[in-house]
Amino acid sequence: MKVVRLITYYLLGMISIFCVSIFPQYFSTRGVPDSSGYFEQLLSFGKELFKSDSWIYKMEVSKAGGAPMMEIMGPAFIYSMQILAGALSIGFIMAIILALGSAFLPPFMLSPIKKVLDILESVPDLIVATLLQVLSIFIFKTFDVDIFSVASFKEKAYFAPIVTLAILPLVSMYKILLLMIEEEFLKVYVTFAKSKGINKLHILLKHVIKNIMPISFHHMKIIIWGTLSSQFIIERVFNVHGLTHYLLENFQPITVFVTLMLIFTPFYFLFQLIDIWLKEEQPLSYETRRGTWWQKWRVQTLLAWSKRSIENILYTIKSINLRKLSPFRPLMNFLFLFSRHMKNWKFALGALFFMAAISYSMIYSVTTNNHVDQVRLHYSEDGVKLLGAAPHAPTEPFFFGSDKLGFSLFDQLVIGAKYTLIFALLIALLRVAGGLLFGVFYAFHLGPRTQQWLGKLVDSIHFLPLSLIAYILLAPILMPAFTGFGYEFTYSFTERILLEMFILTILVVPLTTVLLGKEIKRVLDYEFIASARVLGGSKFHLFWRHIFPHIGPRLTILFGTQFIQVLLIFIHLGIFKFFFGGTKLSYDPMGADPPTSMTQEWSGLIGELGRTTIASGRYWYLWILAAFMLAIFAMQLIIQGVKEVQQVKVGVLYKLPKARKRRVAANTRDLLDYQVTKDSFKVLNPEPENNREMDAGFKTTFKQRIERLM
């Protein structure tokens, strides 16, 4: 039965790849006269897929017109996997060694290590690649030693891309293992093992590592998913002729299909087999296991299940009290929570960055009408002596320098801040909102077997690089086509923005749906939910009054991580000259201007970066990456602030009020200053000489109390 499910999920994944492969051709031909629809092109591509003539990689330099597809894509796939395997091996091995060594460090040394890991996690992969290139150029100019070689058709580069790509799994896995080992050492069985005299190393190797392996495996899949997206960019930056290179050289449906198939197949079977080996699947109940496969999917049963689900949804909608859905109540709750979180300095610092950057960008755009200063030739004050030509280095004529055309980098960063930050925040919000909406349906209206089936299907998405899928779907939308008289877009400006937001949102909604659905299902198992159901609470009441406040911090943290992921996708697309809202191209045989962004957002400046840019000494271009890094770091501060506020709320962290802190500090100082003397042990109530005196004193005291009462 496991083999049948394994093959079924694989075929469903291949069907998804098959449907995605035709999207670039469909988007590029949409609006063209006599162009066929999506399903017609999909059917035509399906027929050609079984013909041997279609599996040809077409090359313009080849007189024969092309070569067999696997002769080209096979070696490219092996080359890319060698880089990926080397990076993952180095990253995971070093992470395990560092995590095992850190387990023996005292707490005061672990705190700065965690802070450094938080900072390194906010550094995008492009910044790491660029800094390594800067280091390589500096060493070459200083010592005449080239440590990083760039790949070409004759030579293959391994060291530079592997080192760059290994940083992400190293930092992420080290941080996760460090936290899991700390939590595992707090459990009861570790205390019991220590009481028996077992040393810490034996407990760590024999018990702790074994218990955290299943959780580490799930985190490993997410890390590899992010590494695959990074490899898509690293190969471009270091000119690696792997899958990315040959995909971009021949951007056809068959090439897209083969590329995604080669990436999906090995990782799918590898992780599914490891999943079976670790026996991660929970046993199903008797009610779920009873019945055969054909009985479960009979037409009558399916129709009855659909009818019951629709009735449950309609009942849930009817039970909604519209009076309680006043738009002012959520707004007031949001303002209250926001004010409470602003007391945390990390959350306040991150939130103030976004408010200041977006506000200043809007004010600048309104007051200057998006004006950008431009100086192509910089002369002295007398207007005769030429001081320099574009691009200008800091600080003259611009403090932060200029680009190739002489435009001020600072002005462009200020104008593009509102587009980059607002749309990234909006896409992240749509991802979380869509995941929450479908997650409620997942938790309340789907059975255990359907949830398991959907979870396995969505889990296969982890094996497809998100940036690569975004590139495939957005390439014909954001890049204009040459019509003979110039470059023209297939879609309008508004359509391009809406389509990009929709695609970047819908790619992640299945993952957020399953994630939030499992979180809601976990909360539904709590005892207070059972009590609310006994008291007659409807599903809407359970969600709005109990579940939503409970998962609120989780939603905020998920929103922050999605924002960071959207910014990384903007960076990755900017490397390939795909800018938010569209890429503006100019057609001039005498010398065309470089591609620019229609909205002047930050990813439009990313295209200016490259090895030639850094090699020529234009280091001020790193301001572009610094802007992205500041936004990512600010969002990480917000996430950390939300975590700390939640930990204080549930009692994990306890913070005393300032007045009480001063009293505690004063009492502590008094105790430290206390000096022991011979009068410190003076008896205040000496014992009577004999019991008769004690009894007489007791009787006198008792008589006085009676007289007072009378």
N, C-alpha and C positions, 0 to 999 in steps of 0.2 A: 504493500500500500504506500509506503514511503517513496518507493521508486516511481510509482505512478504520479504522486503529487510533485515529486522533483521534476519530472519531465513536463508535467502540465504547467507548472509555474515558469519553466524555461521557455516553453512554446508561447505562453502569454507575453513574456518579455520580448521574444523575437517578433511577435505581432506588433507590439508597441514600437519597436525599432523600425519595423517595416512601414508603419503609418507615419512616423516622424521623418523618414528619409525623403519623402516626397514633398514635404512642406516648403523647402527652399525653391523648388521648381514651381510650385503652385503660387507662392507669394510673388515671385518674379514675373510670372505670366498673367497674373490677375489684372484685369482691365485692358489687356491686349485684345484687339478684335480677333474673333474666331478661336479664342482660347477655351480649352475644355475645363470642366469643373474639377474639384478635388477628387471626388470618387472615380471620375473617369480616368484621371491621370493615375490614381492609385491602382485601378484595375489594369491599365496598360502597363504600368511598371511591374505588377505581379506576373503578367504574362511573359514579359521580357526577362524576368528574373530566372526563369527556368531554361533560357536559351544560352548556349555556350558563347555565342557571339557578343552577348551583353557584358560578359565578365572580361572586359578589355579596359585597361588603363590607357587612356588616350594621351599621347604626348606630342606636342607640336614639333619638337626637334626630331622626332622619329619619322623616317620616310615611310615605314610600313604602316604608320597611323596609330600604333599603340603596341602594348605588350600585355601578356596575360596578367590579370589582376593580382593574383596571389604571388607572382614573381616579383612584383613591385611592392605590394603591401605586406607580404610575409616578412622579408628582411627588415622593413621599416618597423613592423610590429615587434620583432625580436629586439631590435636596437632600443626601442622605447621601453620595452619591458626590462631590459638589462639595466637601464638607468633607474627605472622605478624600483626594481628589486634591490638594487644596490642602495638606493636612498632609504627605502623602508627597513632594510636589514641594519644599516648603520644607525638609523634613528631609533628603532625599537631596542636594539642591543644596548646602545648607550643609555637609553631611557631606563631600561631594567637595571643596569649596573649602577647608575646614579641613584635610582629609587632605593635599591637595596643598601647602598652606602649611606643614604640620607636617613634611613630608619634608625641608625645608631647615633645620629647627631642630637644634641640637646635642643629643646624648644626655641631658645633665644637665637639659635643659628638657622632654624628652619623658617622663621618669619621673614627675614630678608630674602631668602631663596624664593619663597612664594611670591613676593612682590616683584622680583626680577622676572619670574616666569609670567606674571600678569603683563608686564611691560613687553616682553618678547612676543607674547601671544597677540599683541596689538599691532605688531609690525607686519605689513603685507609682504607677500613673497617677492613682489617686484622690487620693493625697497631692499630686501636682502640681496637679490641678484644685482641690483645697481651698486650697492655698497661693495660687494665682492669685485665688481668690475673696476670701481674706483681704487680699491686696494691693489688689484692686479696692475692697473696703470701706474700707480704710485711706485710699486716695487720695480716695475719695468724701467721707469724713468730714473729711479735712484740707483738700482743695482744691475740694470740691464738683464733682468731675469724675467721671462714670461711664464708665470705659474699657471695661468688659465688660458688654454688654447681654444680658439673658436672653431667649431666644426665646419667642414666643407665636404664636397662630394668625394674627395680623395681620403681625407682623414676624419676619424670619428673622435669626438670629444666626450669624455666620461667624467673627469674629475670635477670640473666646474658645475655642471648640471646636477651631479649626484650630491655634492656638498650643499648646494643651494636647496635642493629638494628635500634633503634629510633634516633640515632645521625644523620644519613644521611637524613631522611625526615625533621628533625628539622632544620638542617643547611640550606638545599636547600630551603625549604618552607619559612623560615624566611627571607632569602636573597631576594627571589622573591617578597614576600609580601611587604618588605621594599621598594624595588624599585618601585613597582606598586603604592603604597600609595603616595610616593613622586611625581610621575608623575601625579597622579590623582588630587593632591592638587594644581597643576599648571594650571588646566583647568579653563575655564571662569565661569562655573556654580558654582564652589567653591567660586570664588571671589564675584559673585553675592549673594550667600548665606551669606557670611560674611558681605557684605554691608547691608543686612537686619537685622543684629544683631544676627544671629544664631551662637551658640557657636561651637567650633571645634569638641567636642565630638559628638554632634548631627549630624553634617555633616559627620563625620567619620562612624557612625553606620548606618545612614539612607540612605546615598547616595554613599559614596566611597566604602564601602564593597559590596554593591549591584552591583556596576558597574564593580568591578574587579573579581566578582565571576566566570563569564564564562572563562576569561583568566586563572584564578587560577585553574580551573577544567582541562584545557589542560595541564598545568604544572604538576598538580597532577598525571596525567597518566604517564608522563615521570618519575616522582620521584618514583612512585610505581613500574615501570618497573625496575629501578635501585635497588630498595629495594628487589625485588624478586631475582635478581641475587646475592645480598649480602647475602640473607637468605640461599642460596644454600651453601655458604661458612661458615656462622656462625653456621649452624647446624653441619657441619663437625668439626669445631674448638671446640665447646662446647659439642660434642658427643650427640647431640639431635637425638633421634630416630624418626624422622619424615619422610617425603617423600624422602628426600635425602638418608637417611640411607637404606631404603628398596629398592630404585632404584639401589643403588650400590651393594647391596647384591644379587640381582637377575636382572642382566642387560640383559633382554630379550626384544624382540619387544613388547610383550603384556604389560610388565611392563612400558616400555617407553611410550606406547600409553596411558595407564591408568593415568600415572603421569601427562603428558601434558594435557590430557583431564580434569583432576580434577583442574588443575591450570587455564586453559583457560576458562572453562565454567562459573564459578561464576563471574569472573572479566569482561568477555565480556558482559554479560547481565546487570550487575550492571552499567557499564559505558555507555552502550547504552541507558538504561532507564534514567539515569541522563542527557545524551545528549538530549534526546527527551524532558525531563522535562524543561531543560533550553532553549529549542527552539533555538539551536545553528545553525541549518541548514538554509542557505539563500534561499529565494524563487527563483525558476527558472523562466527564461523568458518564454514568450509565445511560442517562436520558439523552446525552449527546451522541454516544456511540451506538445506540440501538438503531436497528434498521440498516439495510444495505444501501449501496450507492444509488441504485436505480429507484429505490423507494424514496430516498431523500429528495430526488430531483424529478419526481413525477409531475406531470402538468397540473393535476388537481392540487397537490401539495404546494406547488409554487404559486398558483393563483390564490389559494387560501392564505398563504403567507403574505402575498402582496396586498390582499384585501385587509388583512389584520393590521399591517403596517400603516396603510393609509388611514384606517379608522383611528389608530393610536395617534397619528400626527394631527388629524382633524380634532380629536378630543383635546390634545395638548394646546392647539391653537384656541379652541373655545374656552379653555380654562384660564387663558391669559386675562388678567385684570388690567384693562387699559388705563384705569385711573392711577394704578401704581407705576405705569410706564411714562410718567411725566418727564419731559425732556429736562426739566430743571433739577429733578432729584439726582440723576446720574452726574449732572454738571456740578452740583453742590458736593456730592460724594467725592468726585474727582478733585475738586479744589481743596476739600478737607484732607484727603490723602496726600495731595501734592504739598500742602503746607506742612504736614507732619513729616514727610520725607525730606523737605528742605532743611530740617534741623540737622540732618546728617551732612557733614561737610563734603563727603565724596559725591553724594547725589546732587548737592547744591552746586558744586563746582562744575560737574558735567552738564547739568541743566542750564546753568548760566552761560556756558560756552555756546550751546545751540541757540539760546535766546539772543545773545549778543551778536553772533555771526549772522543769523538770519535777519535780525532787525537792522543791523548796519548795512547789509547787502540791499535790503529793500529801500532804506532811506537813500543810499547812494544812487540806486537806479532811478528813483523818483526825482531826485534833485539834479542829477546830471544826464538823465535820459540814456543811461548805459554807455556813457562816454569812456573811451579808453585812450589814454595818451599814447602818441606814436612819434618816435623820432628815428628816422632811418639813418641820417648822418648827423653826428654830434659835433658841433663847431664850438670854438671858444667864444668868449664874450664879444670879441671884436668881429665875429662872423666870417673870419678869413681862414684861420688855422683849423684844419680838420683834426678832431681829437679821436674819432672812432666811428665805426659803422656798425649797424645791427648785425648780430645781437650784442647788446650793451651789457657789460658786467656791472655789478653793483660797485659804487653807489651813484655814479654819474652816467646819464642824466636821471636815472631812476634808482631809488634806494635798493630795490629788490631785483634790479636787472630787467631785461626785456627778452622777447623771443626773436626768432629769425627775421620777422618783419618789422621789428622795432617797437612792438606794442608792450606796454608795461605789464609785467607779470602780476604785480600786486593788484592793479585795477581789474585784470581778468579774474583773479582769484576772488576778489570781493564781489564782482557781478555774478560769478558762477556759484557762489556759496548758497544762495537761496534755491536755485534749481537743484543742485546736487543734494543738499541736506533735506529739503522739503520733499522731493520726490522719493528719495531713499527712505525717509520716515513713512511716507504714504504707502509705498510698496510693502514695507515691513508690517505696517498696520493691516493692510489687506491680507497679507499672508496669515497673520495671527487671527484676524476676524473670520476669514474663510475656514481656517482650521478649527476654530471654536464652533462655528455654525455646523459644519459637517461632523465635528467631534461629538456634539450633543446627539446627533442622529446615530452616530456610531455606538455610543454608550447606551442609549435608551431604547433603540429600535432594532438593533442587529443581534442575532443570536451568537453563541460562543463559536460555532463552527464558521459562520460567515465572518466574524471578526478575525478569526485565525487566518482564513483564506485571504481577506483583504490585507491583513498585516504582512503576510508572506509576499503578496503581490507588490505591495508598496516597498517592501524591504529590498526587492530587486532593483529599485531605482538607485540605490546606493552604489551600484556598480557602473553607472553612467556619469561621466563628469558633467557637472552642472554648467560650467562655463562653456564646454564644448556644445552642449545641447542649446544653450542660449545663443551661441554663435551661429549654429546651423539654422535656427528659427528666425533670428533677427537680421541675418546678412542681407536678404533681398528686401527688407523693410527699411533699414537705416541707410543703405548705400544706394545712391542714385545710379541709374543706368544711362549709358551713352547712347543717344539717339541719332547721332550724326551732326546735329547742330549744337549740342551741349549735353550736359548731364541733367536729367529730370528724374524726380521721385515718382514712384508708382502710387504712393499714398500721400494725402495732404499732411500738413504739420500736426494737426489735431489727431488724425488717425494714427500717425506714427507714434505719438506719445501714448495714446490709449492702447495701441497694440503692444508696445514694449512693456507697459505696466501690466497688461493682462498676461503676457507670456512669462515675465519674470515672477508674477504672482502664482500662476497656475502650475508652474513647474515644481513648486515647493508645497502647495496646499495639500496634496496627498500625504506628505510626510508630517506636516503639522496636524493634519486630521487624526492620524493614527496616534501620534504622540499625545495630543490633548484628549483624545478619546480614551486612551488607557489611563490618563491622569484622572478623568472624570469617573471612570469605572472604579478606580482605586478608592476615590472618595465615597462612592456609593456603597462600599462595603463597610463603612464606619457605622458604629452603633447609633449615633445621633440621627443618621439618615433613616435607619429602621424605625426609630421612635417617631420621626416626623411622618413616615408613611402610616404608622399605626394611628396617628392623630388625624389622618385624612388628607395629608398634603399631596397636591397634584405634582406632576412631573415638572411643570413650570415653576411651581412654588419651591420644589426641592432645588432646582437649578438656580433660581434667582436669589433665594434667601440663604441657601446653605453652600451650594457647590461653587457658585461664582465668587463669593467673598473668600472661599478657601483656596481657590486656585489663582486668585488675583495676582499675588507676587510671582507665581510661576509664569503667568501671561506676560508680565512686565519683563522678566528675564528673557523669555523667548522672543519678545519684541526686540530687545536689545541685540541678541545674537543674530536675528534676521536682518536687522539694520546693518550690522557689520558685514554680513554675507552679501548684501546688496551692494555695498561700497566696493567689496572685492570684485564682484562681477563687473561693476562700472570700470574698475581699473583694468581688468582682463580684456574687456571689449575695447577699451581705449588703446590698448597695444595694437589692435588690428584696425584702428581708425574707424571704429563703430561708436559713435557718440550719441548721447541721449537726445532724442528729438530728430536725429538725422545728421549726416556728414555732408558738409558743403564742399563741393569740388569745383575747381575752375579749369576751363579748357583753354589753354593758351600755348600754341606750339613753341613760342619764343621763350617760355618760362612760366609755368603755372605756379600759383601760390599753393602752399601745403594745405592738406585737408583741415578744415576747421569745424567747430561745433555750431549748430544752429542756435543753441541756447547758451553758449559760452560756459557750459558747466565744466567741472574740473577734469573729467575724463577727456575732454577735448584737448587739454594740455598734455595729457599722458603720451599722446602720439609723438610729441616732440622729443621724448626720452629715447635713448638708445646708446649703444656702445660708441658710435661715432660722436654723439653729443658729449659724452663724458670724456672720451679720448681727446677731444678738441679743447678741453679745459673749461667747458661751460657748466661748472658745478652749481651755479645758482638755480639751475633747473630742478634741483632737489627740493626747492620750496614747494613744488607741486606735490611731491610725495609727502612732504611734511604736513601739508594741509589735510590730506587723507588720514595720516597717522594721528593728528590731533583729534579729528572727528571720531576715529575708532577708539582712541584712548579715553575721550570724554564719555562715550557710550559705555565703555567698560567701567568707568567710575560710577555711572548711574546704576549699572547692574550690581556692582559691589555694594553700593549704598542701599539698594533695595534688599539685598541679602542680609545686610547688617540690621536694618530696621525690622525685618521679619524675624531674625534670630533674637533680637531684644524682645519682640512681642511674645514669642513662644517660650522665652526664658533660657535660650541657649547662651546668649550674652546678657549680662546684667549690668546696667549702667545706673549709678546713683545720681540723684539730683545734685545740682551744684551746692546747695545749702547743706545737704547731708554729707556731701563729699568733704566740705570744710570742717564739719563737726567730727567726722571720722578721722580726718587728718589731725585735728587738734587733739583728740583723745589718744591717737597713736603717739603724737609727740609727748604728751603728758606721761604716757606709760614708759616711753624711752628715757625720759628725764627723771623718772622716779628713782630715788636713792633709798636703799635698805638701811635702817638704823636699828638701835636696840629697842626703840619704842614701837617698831613696826609690828611686833608680836604681842603687844600689851592686851591683857584680857579685859574686855569691856564689861562683861557681866560675870563677876566672880561667883563661884558656887558657894551657897551658904555653908556655915560650919557644920550644921547638923540638920537633919530632916525636920526637926521640930520648928526651927526658925523658918524653914522654907514653907512648911504647912501654915504657920501663923501668918506669914506674908501673903500667901495665897488666899487665906480666909479673909484677911483685911481687904485685899483688893476686890474680892468677890462681893463683900458686904458693901463697899463703896459703889460698885456698879449697880447693885440692887437699889440703893438709896437714890441714885440718879434717875433710875427708871420710875421710881415712885413719885 
